[in-house]
């Protein structure tokens, strides 16, 4: 898989539309609040860093809260408008409010490595994974609704676009749980091997997992037909469907590899490769919610935004050390945040003038 541009060594968008700040910790996750008023980062020291939308260019206004006793392993927007949920090695699920107030939502017997939420209309749900269990809680985190048991450790969680199904990846495939079902049995989609993460098509047409064997495996949900996507030089640590579900953007090469999910694809169709950085692995991807743009973070710390229809490239930041380990757009597409393994975080207001 090839790339077509040289590594960015000149100022990027962050210099005119945002700011960076360094911390002495691995950045483990990044997301925005549901009302898009806050950008949040979780760290390997157990902190949550909050950057208000009004202060993205002033890093001195970003606040740090000690949340977990040990690393924070996962972060997601809470179902409420301006709070966040994190899971950690301390086996706690914590809520951090916009004011920095921290409360414990749930305790588990094992590390909480994955958390995901859904909020739309009257439906508000929280799901988190701990060992072989995935727990489903009512929004607000006051009531546990169900515990989903698996034969092996849960490696990824995702709600579908309507909050009706929860996908859990694990060894030898994934389990698709119907949230309102009373029979307690999932739809099992099997494929031998170690599955490391999961993504669901926005329209619920397919589900895809990343695998230990440097490939993707998918299932067409209408009939369970298998879809295999291979050819990667390294593991796929990040994937995201585009806004209309036409493409699946993935890391794992020195460019963003995008698989077609239209016209019968990806079965029998090659992927599209965006411009990248020759010889430097893409480690994280994020897709824009309203435009044909994908953000890509690389192993040298560089971040690019690429229009995948024209292949126009906008450098966000230059290479500056450790691999990009966290990357996210806000749900309105106006904010981009990124973080690296060596503690550099960046925040951009994409609506700000250059």
C-alpha positions in Angstrom: 0.0 0.0 0.0 1.5 3.3 -1.1 1.6 7.0 -0.3 2.0 10.0 -2.4 3.3 13.0 -0.3 6.3 13.8 1.8 6.2 14.1 5.6 4.8 17.5 6.6 7.6 19.6 8.1 5.9 23.0 7.9 3.2 24.7 10.0 -0.2 23.0 10.0 -3.7 24.1 10.8 -3.1 23.8 14.6 -0.8 26.9 14.4 -3.6 29.1 13.2 -6.7 27.4 14.5 -5.8 25.8 17.7 -3.0 25.0 20.2 -1.0 22.2 21.6 0.1 21.3 25.2 2.4 18.5 26.5 1.7 16.2 29.4 3.8 13.5 31.1 1.5 10.7 30.1 0.3 8.5 27.3 -2.9 9.9 25.8 -5.3 7.0 25.7 -8.4 8.5 24.3 -10.1 11.6 22.9 -13.7 12.7 22.3 -16.1 15.7 22.6 -19.1 16.1 24.8 -22.6 15.6 23.3 -23.3 19.3 23.2 -19.8 19.9 21.6 -18.9 22.4 24.3 -15.9 20.4 25.6 -13.0 18.4 24.2 -11.7 15.7 26.5 -8.6 13.5 26.7 -7.9 10.5 29.0 -4.4 9.6 30.0 -2.2 6.7 31.2 -1.8 8.5 34.5 -5.6 8.3 35.2 -6.3 12.0 34.4 -9.0 13.5 32.3 -8.1 16.8 30.5 -10.9 19.1 29.5 -10.5 21.8 26.8 -13.5 24.1 26.5 -14.6 25.0 23.0 -14.2 28.7 23.8 -10.6 28.1 24.9 -9.2 25.7 22.3 -6.5 28.3 21.4 -5.6 29.0 25.0 -4.1 25.8 26.5 -3.7 27.5 29.9 -7.5 27.3 30.2 -7.5 23.5 29.9 -8.1 21.7 33.2 -6.8 18.4 34.5 -8.7 16.2 36.9 -7.3 13.1 38.6 -10.0 10.5 37.9 -8.6 7.0 38.2 -6.1 5.2 40.5 -4.0 4.0 37.6 -4.4 4.4 33.8 -7.6 5.5 32.2 -8.2 2.9 29.4 -11.2 4.3 27.6 -13.3 7.5 27.3 -16.7 8.3 25.7 -19.2 11.2 25.9 -21.8 10.6 28.6 -25.4 10.5 27.7 -25.8 13.9 29.3 -24.7 17.0 27.4 -21.4 18.0 29.0 -19.9 15.1 30.9 -17.6 12.1 30.1 -17.3 8.5 31.1 -14.0 6.7 31.6 -13.0 3.2 32.5 -9.7 2.3 34.1 -7.4 -0.3 35.5 -8.9 0.5 38.9 -12.0 -1.4 37.7 -14.1 1.7 38.1 -16.4 3.5 35.6 -16.2 7.2 36.4 -18.1 10.3 35.3 -16.3 13.6 35.0 -18.5 16.7 34.7 -17.7 19.9 32.9 -16.7 21.4 36.2 -14.2 18.6 36.9 -16.4 16.9 39.5 -15.8 13.1 39.5 -18.2 10.4 40.6 -18.1 6.6 40.4 -20.9 5.2 38.2 -20.0 1.4 38.5 -17.4 -1.0 39.9 -16.3 -4.2 38.3 -14.0 -7.1 39.2 -11.8 -6.5 36.2 -10.3 -3.6 34.2 -12.9 -1.6 32.3 -11.3 -1.4 28.9 -14.2 -0.3 26.6 -17.1 2.1 27.1 -19.7 3.3 24.6 -22.9 5.3 24.9 -26.0 6.0 22.9 -28.4 9.0 23.3 -31.2 9.8 20.9 -34.7 11.0 21.7 -35.9 9.1 24.8 -33.3 6.4 24.5 -30.1 6.8 26.6 -27.8 3.8 27.1 -24.3 3.1 28.5 -22.4 -0.1 27.8 -19.0 -1.1 29.1 -16.8 -4.1 28.9 -14.9 -5.8 31.7 -13.2 -9.1 31.1 -15.8 -11.5 29.5 -18.7 -9.3 30.4 -20.4 -6.4 28.8 -22.8 -4.5 31.0 -25.7 -2.4 29.8 -26.9 0.5 32.0 -29.7 3.0 31.7 -28.6 6.5 30.8 -27.5 8.4 33.8 -25.7 5.3 35.1 -28.2 4.7 38.0 -29.4 1.3 37.0 -27.8 -1.8 35.5 -30.2 -3.3 32.9 -28.4 -6.5 31.7 -25.1 -8.3 31.8 -24.0 -10.0 28.6 -21.7 -13.0 29.1 -19.1 -14.1 26.5 -16.8 -17.1 26.2 -13.7 -14.9 26.0 -12.6 -11.3 26.7 -14.6 -8.6 25.0 -12.2 -6.6 22.8 -14.6 -3.9 21.4 -18.1 -2.5 21.8 -20.4 -0.5 19.4 -24.1 0.4 19.4 -25.8 0.5 16.0 -27.2 3.8 14.7 -30.6 3.3 16.4 -29.4 2.0 19.7 -31.2 -1.3 19.2 -28.2 -3.6 19.0 -24.9 -3.8 20.8 -22.0 -5.5 19.0 -19.2 -7.1 21.1 -16.1 -8.4 19.5 -14.1 -11.3 21.0 -12.2 -14.4 20.2 -13.6 -16.3 17.2 -16.0 -13.5 16.1 -18.6 -11.2 17.7 -21.9 -11.3 19.5 -24.7 -9.0 18.4 -27.1 -8.3 21.3 -30.6 -7.0 20.8 -30.9 -4.5 23.6 -34.6 -5.0 24.3 -34.7 -8.7 23.7 -35.8 -10.8 26.7 -34.4 -14.2 25.7 -30.8 -13.4 26.7 -29.3 -14.8 23.5 -27.1 -12.9 21.0 -26.8 -13.4 17.3 -23.4 -15.0 16.9 -21.2 -14.1 13.9 -18.3 -16.5 13.8 -14.9 -16.3 12.2 -11.9 -18.1 13.7 -9.2 -15.9 15.2 -8.6 -13.0 17.5 -10.9 -10.0 16.8 -9.6 -6.7 18.3 -12.3 -4.1 17.7 -15.6 -3.5 16.0 -17.5 -1.0 13.9 -21.1 -1.0 12.7 -22.3 0.4 9.4 -24.4 3.6 10.0 -27.4 2.1 8.3 -26.9 -1.3 10.0 -26.0 -3.1 6.8 -22.8 -4.6 8.0 -20.5 -5.1 10.9 -16.7 -5.2 10.7 -13.9 -6.3 13.1 -10.2 -5.7 13.1 -8.1 -8.9 13.5 -4.8 -9.9 15.0 -3.8 -11.2 11.5 -3.4 -7.7 10.0 -6.8 -7.9 8.3 -10.4 -7.0 8.7 -13.4 -9.3 8.7 -16.9 -8.3 8.0 -20.4 -9.7 7.9 -23.3 -8.5 5.8 -26.1 -8.4 8.4 -29.0 -9.2 6.0 -27.7 -12.8 5.4 -24.5 -13.2 7.5 -22.3 -13.3 4.4 -18.6 -13.1 5.2 -16.4 -10.3 3.9 -12.6 -10.5 4.2 -10.4 -7.4 3.8 -6.6 -8.1 3.8 -3.3 -6.8 2.6 -2.2 -4.7 5.5 1.4 -4.5 6.6 0.5 -4.0 10.3 -2.4 -4.3 12.7 -5.5 -2.1 12.2 -5.8 -0.2 15.4 -8.5 2.3 14.2 -11.4 2.3 11.8 -14.5 4.4 11.1 -17.3 4.5 8.6 -17.7 7.7 6.6 -20.8 9.9 7.2 -23.0 8.1 4.6 -21.6 4.6 5.1 -20.1 4.5 1.6 -16.5 3.9 2.9 -14.8 2.3 5.8 -11.6 4.2 6.7 -8.8 2.3 8.4 -5.3 2.6 9.8 -2.7 -0.1 9.4 -0.7 1.2 6.4 1.3 4.4 5.4 -2.0 5.9 4.1 -5.6 5.7 5.0 -7.1 2.5 3.4 -10.7 3.0 2.5 -13.0 0.0 1.6 -16.1 0.6 -0.5 -19.4 -0.3 1.0 -21.5 0.4 -2.0 -22.2 -1.3 -5.3 -21.8 -4.7 -3.8 -18.5 -3.8 -2.1 -16.2 -4.6 -0.4 -16.6 -8.1 -1.8 -14.4 -8.4 -4.8 -13.4 -4.8 -4.9 -10.0 -3.2 -4.0 -9.7 -0.4 -1.4 -9.0 3.2 -2.2 -5.8 4.6 -0.7 -5.6 8.3 0.3 -2.4 10.3 0.3 -0.3 9.6 3.4 3.3 9.7 4.6 5.7 7.3 2.8 7.1 4.7 5.2 5.2 6.1 8.2 2.4 4.0 9.6 -1.1 5.5 10.0 -2.1 4.7 13.6 -5.5 6.5 14.0 -8.4 7.6 11.8 -11.5 9.7 12.3 -14.2 10.6 9.7 -15.9 14.0 9.5 -19.6 13.9 10.3 -20.8 16.2 7.5 -18.0 16.4 4.9 -16.0 13.9 2.8 -12.9 14.3 5.0 -10.9 11.8 7.0 -8.3 12.8 9.6 -5.3 10.5 9.9 -2.7 10.3 12.7 0.7 8.8 12.1 3.4 7.0 14.0 5.7 10.0 13.9 3.1 12.3 15.5 1.9 14.0 12.3 -1.8 14.5 11.6 -3.4 15.1 8.2 -6.9 15.9 7.0 -7.7 14.5 3.6 -10.6 15.1 1.3 -11.0 11.6 0.0 -13.0 12.6 -3.1 -10.3 15.0 -4.4 -7.3 13.7 -2.4 -6.5 17.2 -1.3 -4.4 17.2 1.9 -4.4 19.7 4.7 -1.6 19.2 7.3 -2.9 19.6 10.8 0.4 19.3 12.7 4.0 18.3 11.8 5.8 15.2 13.1 6.9 15.7 16.7 7.7 12.5 18.5 5.4 9.7 19.6 2.7 8.0 17.6 -0.8 9.5 17.5 -2.9 7.4 19.9 -6.2 9.4 20.0 -8.1 11.3 17.3 -11.7 12.6 17.1 -14.0 15.1 15.4 -16.9 16.6 17.3 -20.3 15.5 16.2 -20.9 18.9 14.4 -17.5 18.6 12.7 -16.2 22.0 14.1 -13.6 20.6 16.5 -10.7 18.2 16.0 -8.6 16.8 18.8 -5.6 14.5 18.8 -3.2 13.0 21.3 0.1 11.0 21.2 1.8 8.3 23.2 4.3 10.8 24.5 1.8 13.2 25.9 1.3 15.8 23.2 -2.4 16.9 22.8 -3.8 19.3 20.2 -7.1 21.0 19.8 -8.5 22.8 16.8 -11.5 25.0 16.1 -12.1 24.3 12.4 -14.4 27.3 12.1 -11.7 29.7 13.2 -10.1 32.0 10.6 -6.5 31.2 9.5 
